[in-house]
Amino acid sequence: MSTTVIGNIGSLVTNDPALGAGPLGLVENAAVVVEDDRIAWVGPTAKAPPADTAFDAQGRALIPGFVDSHSHLVFAGDRTAEFNARMSGRSYSAGGIRTTVAATRAASDAELEANLVRHLDEARRQGTTTFETKSGYGLTVADEARALRIAAAHTEEVTYLGAHIVSPDYAEDPAGYVALVTGEMLAACAPYARWVDVFCEKGAFDGDQARAILTAGAAAGLIPRVHANQLSYGPGVQLAVELGAASADHCTHLTDADVDALAQAADTTVATLLPGAEFSTRAQWPDARRLLEAGATVALSTDCNPGSSYTSSMPFCIALAVRDMGMTPDEAVWSATAGGARALRRTDIGVLTPGARADLALLEAPSHVHLAYRPGVPLVSAVWQRGVRAA
């Protein structure tokens, strides 16, 4: 057993109101004791118990490690040309994924894993300690299964997304592709995954197809998540709530009924907002304020992918959410930590309470508010993952 005390923390975000002030459970002049990979004690520095080693936070802020509950990191290739064209006036649609599919199929396992690890290291340096990632750029049985196998070596939060778009190989037979996704492909992929997802959108899968895919995934033991209402109004959010999905992701185009449904399902289905996608596609911003005031549970994630949101920075997404989506700095930080944990149905991450996993991010700032106050500045100065200094 090894213990470390991180003391002289200027402002500690615990996300536990029982431990401190407000919804963030803020503790001033705080200390945290880490025992092996867990939080053992939280409180004032003056009352901290002895530990084997000590780390002086020098008055800086300490927060839970970010929980990025939506990313697409098993891919190859580059879509710079598409981004450049979009910034020059071309609109975004679901079809650009095919470019990445071709590159991913052509890449070796080693190339895909090296690219995944590079992005994970990049995210970790910016404070992300838990991430979910998906398949979806192979769209064959073998390529989807290998994507999930590679991902599963690096995270327990792995999502089967064979239903990203209809495979180019089945362009004239969408029903045949749905049969593949719910049959042979699902059987090959389920052993590596915890979640099943579908892009329920014009240009991808309609409500009936999405229902069939999510129902089949659930029957195979996978928990549903849904890419919902990103590009247009549609059935995605209602389907997510009906099927008890852990998360409805994007939630850009919502009717009053959609908002009400997410509010009623706040304990079950999280509205995960992905502002990097709106930033990179010049699309309408999700209205976080509307969701929060209705009582929905909101998470923030990067949606890191090579086409529509090529950022691994949770601090950047926090700044966007505060500036353009109506969130307060406190709400955005909670949504990027505890909110992401809710979207993954986890209680051991996203919080700094005794018994929680020791995932922490130290900021080169006196307060978590600086994450929105100083956008684009690399404020994360140290990261602990499972109690081990990782960055």
Beta strands, then each sheet from edge to edge (+ up, - down):
strand 1: 3-12
strand 2: 27-35
strand 3: 38-44
strand 4: 53-56
strand 5: 61-64
strand 6: 66-68
strand 7: 128-131
strand 8: 133-134
strand 9: 158-163
strand 10: 195-200
strand 11: 223-224
strand 12: 226-228
strand 13: 247-250
strand 14: 270-273
strand 15: 298-300
strand 16: 360-363
strand 17: 380-385
strand 18: 388-389
sheet 1: 3+ 2- 1+ 4+
sheet 2: 3+ 2- 1+ 5+ 16- 17+ 18-
sheet 3: 6+ 7+
sheet 4: 8+ 9+ 10+ 11+
sheet 5: 8+ 9+ 10+ 12+ 13+ 14+ 15+
end
